[in-house]
Amino acid sequence: MNVGSLFQPTSIAVVGASRSPEKIGHQVLVNLRTFDGTVYPVNPSTEGEIFGWEFVGSTTEIDDDVDLALVAVPAPVVPDVIEECADAGIDAAVIYAGGFAEAGPEGEDRQNRIVETATAHEMAVLGPNTSGFVIPGDGLCGSFASGVEEVPAGGTCVIAQSGGVAHSLAFQTLREGRGLSAMVGLGNRATVGFPEAIAHFDDHEDTDAIVLHVEGTDRGRELLEASRAADTPVIAYKVGESDVGAFAESHTGALTGDHELYLAGFEQYGIPTVESTQELLDGAAVLGDGPLPAGPNVGVITAQAGPGIIIADRIQRSGGRLPELADATSEEIAAILPGITYAENPVDTGRPMPEFGDVVAAVAEDDAVDIVLVNELYEEALGLPVDRMQSLVETVEKPIVFATDGPPADFEADVAALRDLGIPVFHSPERAADVVSLLARYGALAGEGGSEESAGSAGSGGGRRTETNDEPAESTGVSTDV
């Protein structure tokens, strides 16, 4: 199966192409206008051109090699269309229509026909029941949704069971100015599921973090093994802790399975898990853009005690550790700020001051600290310690996360400067603490070799290249039939 033909096509046939703006087959063509390749609108009822592309009656009439078919026709005719695409030698297809395995016995029969054809011809089929995929850096929008063409290129790859969740995450990155390397809605996963998508985008040079939205899968072991095998950091959001099984099955034909078993499986395979789409994107930002932590120990420096208490409490409840600082570090801090409010960890300076950056550096350079979290509300007279942070990131190979807030027009230049240094910035103590907790869980497994003992202390997984038990799925109950 050539997944490259799906995500890296040089030629595309749009089956069900239409001139009518209200139809999916028209919006797909609209979204392909930035594609740097050949497009063939396919519709036996239409002639002439659209956007400079000539209509053809069938994929078998195309006198060229076609990599990918985007299938925008109703469910009852899709199996025949897939057979026709296979006869035309097309290696991959995206099926947008619903009405398959999620829709009862008749739909299951349709999907089985698709799988049989695709398997016989080694065809990579995304969907059915998907909104498609987008790869912004390539100008490739294989989706019918409007607006996704505005999502900028970035380093995060979203692989979601739900196309709606995939697009929601895409628009979150657009709103926050982050961007994506890719966005994939798996839908019913006819032949392309989590393992194939993870493996492909692990090798994608623009991807530096992969985030997963998981409802349920009958290929649980393969999902876990593909995530563990990836060199790219992988983070998972497993939904279905409450009783939403029937709803999920009607959505993408997914069987949600036992939520705790999934979490245990991810943990044993060293994959951090989160509990919201926001945490997925925040986690991708810190794991993808900066240095990775060597352990779970967090050094906190705050210019205001209240947010610092929230941060310290949240980190420790989520499995992070606040180590005792070395005597030399405490002495250095006391020398910088005689009479400092609190010189332990967290370090509390009481308010922003010119020496604040030097205090941050002292904590960051402590050997007991693996991750640095800085909280400082913006004061116009001082600004944020951008210059000191620049010299610090040049000498300290540790993740540094900044929490700050203030009038956006006043501090946006300093925030942008910190982000340019590779320092993630968040505008609430909770978001900063949650993302640092994720780093701590990651560091716990990475720093202790991924043993079951360290995994348990880490909370919910965390480690990209973690060696674990060769057969953990048996002990967790997460297997190929989850």
C-alpha positions in Angstrom: 0.0 0.0 0.0 1.5 3.3 -1.1 0.6 5.9 1.5 2.9 8.3 -0.3 0.4 8.5 -3.2 -2.2 9.6 -0.7 -0.3 12.3 1.1 2.3 13.3 -1.6 0.4 13.1 -4.9 1.6 14.7 -8.1 -1.8 14.2 -9.9 -5.4 14.1 -8.5 -8.7 13.1 -9.9 -11.8 14.6 -8.3 -14.7 12.1 -8.8 -18.0 13.9 -8.5 -16.5 17.3 -9.5 -19.2 19.9 -9.8 -19.8 23.5 -11.0 -22.4 23.9 -8.2 -20.9 25.8 -5.3 -23.2 24.1 -2.8 -21.8 20.6 -3.6 -18.8 19.0 -2.0 -17.4 18.2 -5.4 -17.1 21.9 -6.1 -15.5 22.9 -2.7 -12.9 20.2 -3.2 -11.9 21.8 -6.5 -11.8 25.2 -4.9 -9.5 23.9 -2.2 -7.2 22.4 -4.8 -6.4 25.6 -6.5 -3.1 25.9 -4.5 -2.0 22.4 -5.4 1.2 22.3 -7.5 0.2 19.4 -9.7 -2.3 18.1 -12.2 -6.0 18.0 -11.4 -8.7 16.1 -13.3 -12.4 16.9 -12.6 -14.4 13.7 -13.2 -18.1 13.9 -13.9 -19.8 12.1 -16.8 -22.6 14.7 -16.8 -20.3 17.8 -17.2 -18.1 19.1 -20.0 -15.8 22.0 -20.5 -13.4 23.5 -17.9 -13.4 24.7 -14.3 -10.5 26.7 -12.9 -8.6 25.8 -16.0 -9.0 22.0 -15.6 -10.8 20.0 -18.3 -13.7 17.7 -17.2 -13.4 14.0 -18.0 -16.2 11.4 -17.9 -14.4 8.7 -15.9 -11.1 8.0 -14.2 -10.5 5.2 -16.8 -10.5 7.9 -19.5 -7.6 9.9 -18.1 -4.6 9.4 -20.3 -2.1 9.9 -17.5 -0.9 8.2 -14.3 -3.1 9.5 -11.4 -1.9 9.1 -7.8 -5.0 10.1 -5.8 -8.7 10.1 -6.3 -10.8 12.4 -4.1 -14.2 10.8 -4.1 -17.1 13.2 -3.6 -20.1 11.0 -4.6 -23.0 9.5 -2.5 -22.3 6.4 -0.5 -24.3 3.9 -2.6 -22.1 4.4 -5.7 -18.7 4.7 -3.9 -17.8 0.9 -4.1 -18.2 1.0 -7.9 -16.2 4.2 -8.1 -13.4 2.6 -6.0 -13.4 -0.4 -8.4 -13.1 1.9 -11.3 -10.3 3.8 -9.7 -8.5 0.5 -9.1 -9.0 -0.4 -12.8 -7.5 2.9 -13.7 -4.4 2.2 -11.7 -5.0 4.9 -9.0 -3.0 4.1 -5.9 -5.0 6.1 -3.3 -8.4 7.5 -2.6 -10.2 9.7 -0.1 -13.9 8.9 0.5 -15.8 11.8 2.0 -19.3 10.3 2.2 -20.8 8.8 5.3 -23.2 5.8 5.3 -20.8 3.0 5.8 -19.7 0.9 8.8 -21.1 3.6 11.2 -24.6 3.3 9.6 -25.6 -0.4 10.1 -25.5 -3.6 8.1 -26.0 -2.1 4.6 -23.3 0.5 5.3 -21.0 -2.3 6.6 -21.5 -4.2 3.3 -20.5 -1.1 1.3 -17.4 -0.6 3.4 -16.4 -4.3 3.1 -16.6 -4.0 -0.7 -14.3 -1.0 -0.6 -11.8 -2.8 1.7 -11.8 -5.9 -0.5 -11.1 -3.9 -3.6 -8.5 -1.7 -1.9 -6.7 -4.7 -0.4 -6.6 -6.6 -3.7 -5.1 -3.6 -5.4 -3.0 -2.4 -2.5 -4.8 0.9 -2.5 -4.5 3.4 0.3 -8.0 4.5 1.2 -8.6 7.4 3.7 -12.1 7.3 5.1 -14.9 6.7 4.3 -16.8 9.3 6.4 -14.0 11.8 6.5 -13.4 15.4 5.8 -10.0 14.6 4.3 -6.6 16.0 5.0 -4.5 19.1 4.6 -0.7 19.6 4.2 -0.2 23.4 4.4 3.5 23.4 3.6 2.8 21.7 0.3 -0.3 23.8 -0.6 -2.2 20.5 -0.6 -5.8 20.6 0.6 -7.6 17.3 0.2 -10.5 18.5 2.2 -14.0 19.8 1.3 -14.1 22.1 4.4 -13.9 25.9 3.7 -11.3 28.0 5.5 -8.7 25.2 6.0 -6.6 26.7 3.2 -5.8 29.6 5.6 -4.1 27.4 8.1 -0.4 28.2 8.0 2.5 25.7 7.8 3.9 24.6 11.2 5.5 21.7 12.9 2.5 19.8 14.4 0.8 16.9 12.6 -2.8 16.2 13.7 -4.1 12.7 13.2 -7.7 12.5 14.4 -10.3 9.8 14.2 -12.8 12.6 13.7 -12.6 15.0 10.8 -14.5 17.5 12.9 -11.8 17.3 15.7 -9.1 17.5 13.1 -10.5 20.7 11.6 -11.2 22.1 15.1 -7.5 21.6 16.0 -6.5 23.2 12.6 -8.6 26.3 13.3 -7.2 26.5 16.9 -3.7 26.6 15.4 -4.8 29.3 12.9 -6.2 31.4 15.7 -3.1 31.1 17.8 -0.7 31.6 14.9 1.0 28.2 15.2 0.1 26.3 12.1 0.3 22.6 11.2 2.6 20.3 9.2 -0.4 18.2 8.4 -4.0 17.5 9.4 -5.6 14.1 8.8 -9.2 13.0 9.6 -9.1 9.2 9.5 -12.9 8.6 9.6 -13.8 4.9 9.3 -10.2 3.8 8.5 -10.9 1.5 5.6 -7.2 0.8 4.9 -5.4 3.8 6.2 -5.5 4.1 10.0 -3.4 5.3 12.9 -0.4 3.0 12.2 0.0 4.1 8.5 -0.5 7.8 9.2 1.9 7.8 12.1 4.6 6.0 10.2 4.2 8.3 7.2 4.4 11.6 9.1 7.2 10.4 11.4 9.3 10.6 8.2 7.8 13.9 7.2 10.6 16.5 7.4 8.2 19.3 8.3 6.7 17.4 11.3 8.3 17.8 14.7 5.4 16.5 16.8 2.4 14.2 16.2 -0.8 14.5 18.1 -3.6 11.8 18.1 -7.3 12.0 18.8 -8.5 8.5 19.5 -12.1 7.3 19.9 -11.3 3.6 19.5 -9.7 1.1 17.2 -9.6 -2.6 16.4 -5.9 -2.2 15.8 -4.9 -1.1 19.3 -1.5 -2.9 19.4 -0.5 -1.6 16.0 -1.4 2.0 17.1 0.7 1.6 20.2 3.7 0.1 18.4 3.6 2.7 15.7 3.6 5.5 18.3 6.5 3.9 20.2 8.5 3.3 17.0 8.2 6.9 15.9 11.3 9.2 16.3 8.9 12.1 16.4 7.2 12.9 19.8 3.7 11.5 19.9 0.9 12.7 22.3 -2.5 11.1 22.5 -6.0 12.3 23.6 -8.2 9.3 24.2 -11.9 10.1 24.5 -14.6 7.9 25.9 -14.1 7.8 29.7 -17.8 8.1 30.2 -20.5 6.0 28.4 -20.4 7.4 24.9 -19.8 4.1 23.2 -23.0 4.0 21.1 -22.5 7.7 20.0 -18.9 7.0 19.0 -19.9 3.9 17.1 -22.5 5.9 15.1 -19.8 8.5 14.4 -16.9 6.6 12.8 -17.8 3.0 13.5 -15.4 3.1 16.5 -15.6 0.8 19.5 -14.3 3.0 22.3 -13.3 0.0 24.6 -12.2 0.3 28.2 -10.8 3.9 28.7 -8.4 2.9 31.5 -7.0 0.1 29.4 -6.1 2.5 26.6 -4.5 4.9 29.0 -2.5 2.0 30.6 -1.4 0.9 27.1 -0.2 4.4 26.1 1.6 4.6 29.4 3.4 1.3 29.0 4.4 2.3 25.5 5.8 5.6 26.7 3.1 7.9 25.0 2.0 10.9 27.1 -1.8 11.3 27.2 -3.8 14.5 27.8 -7.4 15.4 28.4 -8.2 18.2 26.0 -7.5 19.4 22.5 -5.9 22.5 24.0 -3.4 20.3 25.9 -2.7 18.4 22.7 -1.6 21.5 20.9 0.3 23.0 23.9 2.1 19.7 24.4 3.1 19.6 20.7 4.5 23.1 21.0 6.8 22.2 23.8 7.8 18.8 22.7 8.3 19.7 19.1 10.0 23.1 19.3 12.4 22.9 22.2 14.9 20.7 24.0 13.5 17.5 25.6 13.6 17.1 29.4 16.1 14.6 30.9 13.8 14.0 33.9 10.6 15.1 35.7 12.1 17.8 38.0 10.7 21.3 37.6 12.2 24.5 38.8 9.6 27.3 39.2 10.3 31.0 39.4 7.5 33.4 40.0 7.2 37.1 40.4 3.8 36.8 42.0 3.0 34.2 44.8 -0.6 33.5 43.9 -0.1 32.2 40.4 3.1 30.4 41.6 1.0 28.5 44.2 -1.5 27.5 41.5 1.4 26.3 39.3 3.2 24.4 42.1 0.0 22.6 43.2 -1.0 21.7 39.6 2.4 20.3 38.7 2.7 18.1 41.8 -0.9 16.8 41.4 0.0 15.8 37.8 3.1 13.8 38.6 5.8 16.5 38.3 8.4 17.1 41.0 9.7 20.3 42.6 13.2 19.3 43.7 15.2 21.0 46.4 17.6 23.5 45.0 21.3 23.1 45.7 22.7 25.2 48.5 24.9 27.1 46.0 21.8 28.0 44.0 20.0 29.3 47.0 23.0 31.3 48.0 23.3 32.8 44.5 19.7 33.8 44.5 20.0 35.4 48.0 23.1 37.3 46.7 21.1 38.6 43.7 18.1 39.6 45.8 18.9 40.1 49.5 15.7 39.5 51.5 14.0 37.6 48.7 10.4 36.6 49.5 11.0 32.8 49.1 14.3 31.3 47.9 13.3 27.7 47.8 11.5 25.9 44.9 9.3 27.6 43.8 11.3 30.8 44.0 9.2 33.8 44.6 10.6 37.3 44.0 7.5 39.1 45.2 7.2 41.2 42.1 9.0 41.8 38.7 12.4 43.5 39.1 15.5 44.1 36.9 17.3 41.1 38.4 14.4 38.7 37.7 16.2 37.2 34.6 19.3 36.4 36.7 17.2 34.6 39.2 15.7 32.5 36.4 19.1 31.7 35.2 20.3 30.6 38.6 17.5 28.1 38.9 17.8 26.9 35.3 21.5 26.1 35.8 20.9 24.0 38.9 21.7 20.3 38.1 18.6 19.2 40.1 16.3 21.0 37.6 15.2 19.4 34.3 12.4 21.8 33.3 12.1 25.5 34.0 8.7 27.3 34.4 8.7 31.1 34.7 5.7 33.1 35.8 5.9 36.9 35.5 3.0 39.3 34.9 4.0 42.1 32.5 5.0 45.5 33.9 5.7 48.2 31.3 8.5 49.8 33.2 10.5 46.5 33.1 9.2 44.4 30.3 10.0 40.7 30.1 13.7 39.5 30.5 14.1 38.7 26.8 17.9 39.5 26.6 18.6 37.3 29.7 16.5 34.5 28.3 18.4 34.7 25.0 21.7 34.1 26.7 20.2 31.4 28.9 18.8 29.3 26.0 22.3 29.5 24.4 23.9 27.8 27.4 21.2 25.6 29.0 19.7 22.6 27.1 16.5 22.4 29.1 12.9 23.2 28.3 11.9 26.7 29.4 8.2 27.6 29.6 6.9 31.1 30.3 3.6 32.2 31.8 2.7 35.9 31.5 -0.2 38.2 31.0 -0.9 41.9 30.6 -2.3 44.3 28.1 -1.7 42.5 24.7 -0.7 45.7 22.8 1.9 46.4 25.5 3.6 43.0 25.8 3.1 41.4 22.4 6.6 42.4 21.2 8.3 40.7 24.2 6.1 37.6 23.9 7.0 37.3 20.2 10.7 37.7 21.1 10.5 34.9 23.6 8.7 32.6 21.2 11.4 33.4 18.6 13.9 32.1 21.1 12.0 28.8 21.2 10.4 29.5 24.6 6.6 28.7 24.6 4.5 31.4 26.2 1.1 30.9 27.8 -1.3 33.4 29.2 -2.6 31.5 32.2 -0.8 29.7 35.1 -3.0 26.6 34.5 -2.0 26.2 30.8 1.7 26.7 31.6 1.5 24.2 34.6 -0.4 21.6 32.5 2.1 21.7 29.7 5.0 21.5 32.1 3.3 18.5 33.8 3.3 16.8 30.4 7.0 17.5 30.0 7.6 16.1 33.5 5.7 12.9 32.6 7.7 12.6 29.4 11.0 13.2 31.3 10.1 10.6 34.0 10.1 7.8 31.5 12.9 9.1 29.3 15.1 9.7 32.4 14.4 6.3 34.1 14.5 4.0 31.1 10.7 3.6 30.7 10.3 0.9 33.4 6.9 0.1 34.8 7.9 1.7 38.1 8.8 5.0 36.5 5.8 4.9 34.3 3.6 4.7 37.4 5.2 7.6 39.0 5.0 9.7 35.8 1.2 9.7 35.8 0.2 9.1 32.2 3.0 8.1 30.0 5.7 10.2 28.4 8.7 9.3 26.5 9.4 9.1 22.8 12.2 6.7 22.7 11.4 4.6 25.7 12.2 0.9 25.8 9.5 -1.1 27.6 8.2 -4.6 27.9 8.0 -6.3 24.5 4.5 -7.5 25.2 2.8 -4.9 27.4 -0.5 -5.1 25.6 -1.2 -8.4 27.2 -0.8 -7.1 30.7 -2.9 -4.0 30.1 -5.7 -5.6 28.0 -5.0 -3.3 25.1 -4.8 -5.6 22.2 -5.8 -5.7 18.6 -9.4 -6.1 19.5 -9.7 -3.0 21.7 
